[in-house]
Amino acid sequence: MSQPHDIGTRPPEDAVVVMLASDGVTVPGAQAVIEAFCDSPKRLSVVLVSPPAEAGALAQRFPRAFVHKARPGLTLAQLRARAMLSIEAAAPAHRPALIKRAIRRGLPVFGLASEGLQSGSTDHPLTALSQSARDGLPEHGDVAMIADHLISAMGFERGDGPVLGALSRGAQRLMRGRARTLFSPLVRRIASRDALCAQLNQPQVIMCLGNGPTSADPRLETLAHDALFRVNHQWMQDGYMTRADVLFAGVKRSMRAAGPTLVGVASRRKEEALLGARLLTPWRGRLSYVVVEDIADLGSSLQGHPRPTTGAVMLAAAIALAPRRLIVAGMDMFADKAGAYPGRTTAVNAYTAAHDRQTDEGFIRAHLARYEGEIMTLSPAFSELAHSVADSRFTLVDPPQA
């Protein structure tokens, strides 16, 4: 049995948060739900928030979970909350402030009546406590269905709260209207495929690097390319292949870390998040960005759950520019024995709750089918995927020997 984490430890991954009342953990069904979260093969953390007197026993009972004491000042950021489940009385007189903040923020928040769990029934009523939790809500389900739905809900697009959300949407309308030229010294939106090609000097060879282990292959720096596309910002600290021409950002930390580098976001919803993130950090420099669904045909792939990863969206953008050659590495589909990321052996080598391999492969395969140039890849998993494209019109070329 593994040692429990210290109480109050910040989780390493985005988390599903379970709020427990004073008697919540003694309910047999509650234990089963928590164990189902902990057993998930997805890359996520499980956080339990309990009355202070019960935190120690809870940490011993669920050593893989991160236990926090319910207290004033506990924040959603400290918990890395992406979805929340409150195991509560059927009609609580009031809800904790943390749940109220999660609802205002737009997180999917669910309620599960402790009475229903205690009855021994395998069919438990799950209720939506926030607007975003209503999407695809199963009214009843067993423990496995409840756990699967909440983990899926971690991938729901979340809001920024009413104030910042309104500011972001206002900025978004301005950037898509005639007034956008007034903001060009501070914010520039690249509105078309042709404009992006011009910005990148008509690139004929685009290098696309995901964040998998093969993104650190030393051969990459010997391969000539006209534009370098990278995903999120984890690679910045490694100091290798850091001169990105476009940074495709799926999370706000990366949107902020991009600084003056051209940012690519998947959708108009992500555009809103980008503007919100940068409104609060104007010292990051001038913002230039492109919305991928404006330049590539993404269809309905960004709707529903799970969604394609940001790396897959990066490839769709590169293919839309129709370069002569694509160089692909780091797109290892969490299948490389070296792990999830270069040199980070402790990271769970799995997709997060918002994504899965089947969705990613289907999306990438559809876009590769439209490409007619050359592909050089250093990723065995991506090479296997490319070979699976039926009636392909591209040519796979071998990389230089290691």
C-alpha positions in Angstrom: 0.0 0.0 0.0 1.4 3.4 -1.0 2.1 6.1 1.6 -0.6 8.8 1.8 0.2 12.3 0.6 0.7 15.0 3.2 -2.6 16.7 3.9 -2.8 20.0 2.0 -0.5 18.9 -0.8 -1.3 20.6 -4.1 -2.2 17.9 -6.7 0.2 17.5 -9.7 -2.6 17.2 -12.3 -6.0 18.8 -12.9 -8.4 17.3 -10.5 -11.8 16.0 -9.8 -12.7 17.4 -6.3 -15.0 15.5 -4.0 -16.6 17.5 -1.2 -17.5 15.4 1.8 -19.8 16.3 4.6 -19.0 15.1 8.2 -20.5 11.7 7.6 -19.9 11.4 3.8 -16.9 9.1 3.9 -18.7 6.5 6.1 -21.3 5.9 3.4 -20.3 2.7 1.5 -21.3 4.1 -1.9 -19.1 7.2 -1.3 -16.1 5.0 -0.8 -16.8 3.2 -4.1 -17.1 6.4 -6.0 -13.8 7.7 -4.6 -12.1 4.4 -5.4 -13.4 4.5 -9.0 -11.9 8.0 -9.4 -8.6 6.8 -8.0 -8.6 3.7 -10.3 -9.1 5.7 -13.5 -6.4 5.2 -16.2 -6.7 8.9 -17.2 -4.1 11.4 -16.2 -5.8 13.2 -13.4 -5.7 13.9 -9.6 -8.4 13.1 -7.1 -8.9 15.7 -4.3 -11.0 15.1 -1.2 -12.1 18.1 0.8 -13.3 17.1 4.3 -14.0 18.4 7.8 -10.6 18.9 9.5 -11.2 16.3 12.1 -11.6 13.6 9.5 -8.7 14.5 7.1 -6.1 12.2 8.6 -8.3 9.1 8.5 -9.4 10.0 5.0 -5.7 10.3 3.8 -5.0 6.8 5.3 -8.0 5.3 3.6 -7.3 6.8 0.2 -3.5 7.2 -0.1 -3.7 8.0 -3.8 -6.0 10.9 -3.2 -4.9 14.4 -2.2 -6.8 15.4 1.0 -7.5 19.0 2.0 -9.1 20.3 5.1 -12.2 22.4 4.5 -11.3 25.9 5.6 -11.8 29.5 4.8 -9.5 30.7 2.0 -9.2 27.3 0.3 -9.2 28.1 -3.5 -10.1 26.3 -6.6 -6.6 27.0 -8.0 -5.0 25.3 -5.0 -7.0 22.2 -5.7 -6.6 22.4 -9.5 -10.3 21.8 -9.7 -11.8 20.9 -13.1 -15.0 19.2 -11.9 -16.6 18.9 -8.5 -18.8 16.3 -6.8 -20.6 17.2 -3.5 -21.7 14.1 -1.5 -24.4 15.8 0.6 -27.7 15.6 2.3 -30.7 15.5 -0.1 -31.5 19.2 0.7 -28.6 20.9 2.4 -29.5 24.1 4.2 -26.5 25.9 2.6 -23.5 24.9 0.4 -19.9 25.6 1.2 -18.3 28.8 -0.3 -16.0 26.7 -2.4 -18.9 25.1 -4.2 -20.5 28.5 -4.8 -17.2 29.8 -6.3 -17.0 26.8 -8.6 -20.5 27.4 -9.8 -19.8 31.1 -10.5 -16.6 30.1 -12.3 -18.5 27.8 -14.6 -17.1 24.5 -13.5 -19.2 21.4 -13.8 -20.5 20.8 -10.2 -22.6 17.8 -9.3 -24.5 16.7 -6.3 -24.9 13.1 -5.1 -27.3 12.5 -2.2 -25.7 10.5 0.6 -29.1 9.0 1.4 -29.2 7.3 -2.0 -25.7 6.0 -1.6 -26.5 4.6 1.8 -29.5 2.7 0.6 -27.3 0.1 -1.1 -28.9 0.8 -4.5 -26.7 0.5 -7.6 -28.7 3.2 -9.3 -27.7 6.6 -7.9 -29.3 10.0 -8.7 -26.7 12.5 -9.9 -27.8 16.2 -10.0 -26.4 19.2 -11.8 -25.5 22.1 -9.4 -24.1 24.3 -12.2 -25.2 25.1 -15.7 -22.2 23.4 -17.3 -22.9 20.2 -15.4 -26.1 19.7 -17.3 -24.4 18.7 -20.5 -25.1 15.0 -21.1 -26.1 14.4 -17.5 -27.2 10.9 -16.7 -30.1 11.1 -14.2 -29.2 7.7 -12.7 -26.3 5.4 -12.9 -24.1 3.0 -11.0 -20.8 4.0 -9.5 -18.8 3.3 -12.7 -21.1 5.5 -14.7 -20.9 8.3 -12.2 -17.1 8.2 -12.1 -16.9 8.1 -15.9 -19.2 11.0 -16.4 -17.4 13.2 -13.8 -14.0 12.4 -15.4 -15.5 13.3 -18.8 -16.8 16.5 -17.3 -13.3 17.6 -16.4 -12.9 18.2 -20.1 -15.9 20.5 -20.4 -15.0 24.1 -21.4 -15.1 26.2 -18.3 -15.8 29.9 -18.0 -13.9 32.8 -16.5 -16.6 34.0 -14.1 -19.2 36.6 -15.0 -17.0 39.7 -14.9 -13.9 38.5 -16.8 -16.1 36.5 -19.1 -18.1 39.6 -20.1 -14.8 41.5 -20.7 -13.4 38.7 -22.8 -16.5 38.4 -25.0 -16.5 42.2 -25.4 -12.9 42.1 -26.5 -13.7 39.2 -28.9 -16.5 41.2 -30.6 -14.1 44.2 -31.0 -11.4 42.0 -32.6 -13.9 40.6 -35.1 -15.4 44.0 -36.0 -14.3 47.2 -37.7 -12.8 48.6 -34.5 -10.0 46.0 -34.5 -7.6 48.4 -36.2 -7.8 50.6 -33.2 -6.3 47.8 -31.0 -3.6 46.7 -33.5 -0.8 48.2 -31.4 -1.8 45.8 -28.6 -3.7 42.9 -30.2 -3.6 41.6 -33.7 -5.9 38.8 -34.9 -4.8 37.0 -38.1 -8.1 36.3 -39.8 -7.4 34.0 -42.7 -5.2 31.2 -44.0 -3.6 33.6 -46.6 -2.8 36.1 -43.9 -1.1 33.4 -41.7 0.9 32.2 -44.7 2.1 35.7 -45.3 2.9 36.2 -41.6 5.1 33.1 -41.8 6.7 34.0 -45.2 4.9 31.3 -47.2 6.5 28.3 -45.3 7.3 25.3 -47.5 8.6 23.1 -44.6 6.8 23.2 -41.3 8.2 21.4 -38.3 5.4 20.3 -35.8 6.5 19.3 -32.4 4.2 17.8 -29.8 5.5 17.4 -26.2 6.2 13.6 -26.3 9.7 12.2 -25.8 10.6 12.3 -29.5 10.4 16.1 -29.4 13.8 16.0 -27.7 15.5 14.0 -30.5 18.8 15.6 -31.3 18.3 15.1 -35.0 15.6 17.8 -35.1 18.1 20.7 -34.9 19.8 19.4 -38.0 16.6 19.4 -40.1 16.0 22.6 -42.1 12.5 24.1 -41.8 10.8 27.4 -42.5 8.4 27.5 -39.5 8.4 25.8 -36.1 5.1 25.0 -34.5 5.0 24.0 -30.8 2.3 23.0 -28.3 1.7 24.7 -25.0 4.8 25.8 -23.0 6.3 22.9 -21.1 9.2 22.8 -23.5 10.4 26.3 -22.7 12.3 25.2 -19.6 14.2 22.5 -21.5 16.0 25.0 -23.8 15.7 22.8 -27.0 14.0 23.9 -30.2 12.5 27.0 -28.4 12.3 29.5 -31.3 8.7 28.7 -32.1 7.0 30.7 -34.9 3.6 29.7 -33.6 2.7 28.4 -30.1 -0.6 26.5 -30.1 -2.1 27.0 -26.7 -4.8 24.9 -25.1 -4.5 26.2 -21.5 -4.3 29.7 -20.0 -0.8 29.1 -18.5 0.5 28.6 -22.1 -1.5 31.6 -23.4 0.3 33.8 -20.9 3.7 32.2 -21.3 3.6 32.7 -25.1 4.5 36.4 -24.6 4.9 38.1 -28.0 5.1 34.7 -29.9 2.2 34.2 -32.3 -0.5 32.1 -30.5 -2.8 29.6 -32.2 -6.0 28.6 -30.4 -8.4 26.0 -31.6 -11.8 27.7 -31.5 -13.7 30.9 -30.8 -14.3 29.6 -27.3 -10.5 29.3 -26.8 -10.2 32.8 -28.3 -12.4 34.1 -25.5 -10.2 32.3 -23.0 -7.0 33.7 -24.6 -8.3 37.3 -24.5 -9.3 36.8 -20.9 -5.9 35.5 -19.9 -4.0 38.3 -21.7 -6.3 41.1 -20.5 -5.1 40.4 -17.0 -1.4 40.2 -18.1 -0.8 43.1 -20.5 2.9 43.2 -19.5 3.4 39.9 -21.5 3.7 42.0 -24.7 1.7 42.5 -27.8 -0.7 39.7 -28.5 -0.9 38.2 -32.0 -3.1 35.2 -32.6 -4.9 33.0 -35.0 -8.1 30.9 -34.5 -7.5 27.5 -36.2 -11.2 26.9 -37.0 -11.0 30.1 -39.1 -8.3 28.7 -41.3 -8.9 24.9 -41.3 -12.1 22.9 -41.7 -12.5 21.3 -38.2 -16.1 20.5 -38.7 -17.8 19.5 -35.4 -14.7 17.9 -33.9 -14.3 20.5 -31.1 -17.9 20.0 -29.9 -18.7 17.3 -27.3 -16.3 15.2 -25.4 -13.6 14.0 -25.7 -12.0 16.6 -28.0 -8.8 16.4 -30.1 -5.7 17.5 -28.3 -3.9 20.8 -29.0 -1.2 18.9 -30.8 -3.7 17.4 -33.2 -5.2 20.9 -33.8 -1.7 22.1 -34.5 -1.3 19.5 -37.2 -4.6 20.5 -38.8 -3.4 24.1 -39.0 -0.1 23.0 -40.6 -1.9 20.9 -43.1 -4.3 23.7 -44.0 -1.2 25.8 -45.0 -0.3 23.1 -47.6 3.5 23.1 -47.1 5.7 21.0 -49.3 6.9 19.0 -46.3 5.8 18.4 -42.7 8.4 17.3 -40.1 6.6 15.7 -37.1 8.0 14.7 -33.7 6.7 14.6 -30.2 3.3 13.3 -31.4 3.8 10.1 -29.5 0.1 9.5 -28.6 1.2 8.7 -25.0 2.5 5.4 -26.3 6.3 5.9 -26.1 8.0 3.7 -23.5 10.1 6.7 -22.5 7.1 8.3 -20.9 4.8 11.2 -21.4 7.4 13.9 -21.7 11.1 14.1 -22.3 13.0 13.5 -19.0 9.9 13.5 -16.9 9.6 9.9 -15.8 7.1 10.6 -12.9 4.4 12.0 -15.2 1.6 9.6 -15.9 1.9 8.4 -19.5 -1.8 8.8 -20.4 -4.3 11.2 -21.9 -6.0 13.8 -19.7 -9.7 13.6 -19.0 -10.6 15.9 -22.0 -9.0 13.7 -24.6 -8.4 10.1 -25.7 -6.3 8.3 -28.3 -9.2 7.1 -30.4 -10.5 10.7 -30.9 -7.0 12.0 -31.6 -6.2 9.4 -34.1 -9.5 9.8 -35.9 -9.1 13.6 -36.1 -5.5 13.4 -37.3 -6.2 10.7 -39.8 -9.0 12.8 -41.4 -6.7 15.8 -41.8 -3.7 13.7 -43.1 -6.1 12.4 -45.8 -6.2 15.9 -47.2 -2.5 16.4 -47.4 -0.5 15.9 -50.6 3.1 16.7 -49.6 5.9 14.8 -47.8 5.9 13.8 -44.2 9.0 13.0 -42.2 8.4 11.8 -38.7 10.7 10.8 -35.8 7.7 9.4 -33.8 7.0 5.6 -34.3 3.4 6.1 -33.0 2.8 8.9 -35.5 4.4 6.9 -38.3 2.1 4.0 -37.6 -0.9 6.3 -37.6 0.2 7.9 -41.0 0.5 4.4 -42.5 -3.1 3.7 -41.5 -4.5 6.5 -43.6 -6.6 4.9 -46.4 -5.9 6.1 -50.0 -3.3 8.6 -48.7 -1.9 11.2 -51.1 1.1 12.1 -49.1 4.6 10.5 -49.2 6.4 9.3 -46.1 10.1 10.0 -46.2 12.7 8.5 -43.9 14.4 10.8 -41.3 18.2 10.8 -41.1 19.8 7.9 -39.1 20.2 8.5 -35.4 
